[in-house]
Amino acid sequence: DVYKRQLFDSRVGLNVAEFEFPAYFNFFVKRKQVNLICTEKAMKAIRIVFQETLLGPTDFSKVKEDFAEDFDPRAIPNFPRECGNFAKNPFNGEELNLDTLLSFTLLDAEGSAAIEEGKVRIVLADKHWHIYDCLLYTSD
């Protein structure tokens, strides 16, 4: 998947970079990783969002604020432990993390990236994506 520089359209309140379903489908059904082609800035934002949606938050220090003051603190779930139970790869039992489902190919300063071992080049130019097949064909 190739993502624009803008991941969210605030004019209409729309996520324009839907990657969660393709990532989950490819991992849980096809057992494959999804490669996202984007800027470094977009990668950082995607990693933050996907961390939260896949594995939950990384900071539970303020979890008590989500409960009433008179709520029995012993009844507050142990969220880090619960999240840890779900952070296991169902196919091999290893730790599940973002890099299990996602890989990233970053656009360079010119808005270009190569995939498939350099056989395909993706270029962002004039607000349009251009995809080039870089295979050389030779005849015998």
N, C-alpha and C positions, 0 to 999 in steps of 0.2 A: 504494500500500500504506500502511496505517495501522498504526503500531506502538505497542504498550503502553509504559508507563514502564519495565517490566522486560524486558530483552532476552534474559536467560538464566535458566532455572529451575534453581537450584542443588540443589533437593531431588531432582530426577530427572536432572540433568545434561543438560538439553535446551535447545537454541537455540530460543527462541520468536519469533525475528525473522528467519526465513529470507528473505533478499532477494537472495542471490547468483544463484540460478538465474533468477528473474524478470528480474533486471538483465541477465544474460548473454543470455538468450533474446531479450529485447526489443531489445537492441543488435545482436547478431550475426545474428539471424533477421529481426526486424521493422525493424531500423535505427531504433529509437525509444529515447528516454530514459525511465527510470522515475522517478516522483515519489514520494518517501517522505515521509509526514506523521508528524512526531514532535516530541519536545521538543528543545531545543537540546543538552541533555546527551546524549540518544540520538544526535543527529546527529554529535556529536564522536566518540562511541564507534564508530559505524558507519563514519565516515571513516577512522579508524585501522585497523579490521579490513579494510575494503575496499581500502585502500591496499596492505596486505600481501598480500592474496589476488590482487589484479589486477596489481599492478606490482612486488611484492616489497618488501623492507625499504628504508627510506631511509638507514639507517646501516649501513655495512659495516666500520666501524673495528675490530670484534672478530672478523672472519671467520676469522682465523688460529687462533683458539681452538677452532674446529670441526675442526681437523686435528691429527694427531699431531705431537709436537715434532720428530720426525725426518723429517717429510714435506717434500719438496723445495718450497720456497716458489715456485719458478718454475712449478710444476705446479698451483698454486692458481688456479682460474678467475678471470677478471676479471668479477666479478659485476655491478658497476655498468654495464659495457659490455654484458654479456649482457642485463641487465634493460632497458637502453636500446633494444636491438634489438627487444624485444617491446612497447615502449611506443609503438607507432605504430598509428594508426587504420587498419585494413585496407581501409577504403573510400575514404579520401582521402589517406593517408600522413601526415596531421598528427599531432601529439603526442597520445597517448592518456593521459587522466587521469581521475580520479574523476568530474569534472563532465561528461565525455563520456557516461557511462552513467547517472549519478544526478543528480537535482535534489531539493531539499528544500523542503517547506513546513512551517514551524515553528508549533507550537501556541503561542498567546499565553498570558498569565498566567492566564486563565480556562479554559484547556484547549480553545480553539476555533481553527479555521483555515478559511480560505476558499480554494477552488480554482476552476478554470474561470472565471477573471476574476470571482470573487465569486458565480457562479451556484450553487455548491454550498458549503454550510457543514458542517463536521465538528466535532462537539462531544463532548468526553469529560466525561460527567457520571454520577455515581453508579456509577463503575467500568464504564460501558457507553458504547459509541460511538453517537452519534446523527448521522444524515446527513440534511441538509435540502436540498431542491431549492428554490432561492431565485428561480427564474424567475417572473416575473409574466405571467400570460396575459391578453391583452386581446381583446375581440371588435371586429370592424369595424362 
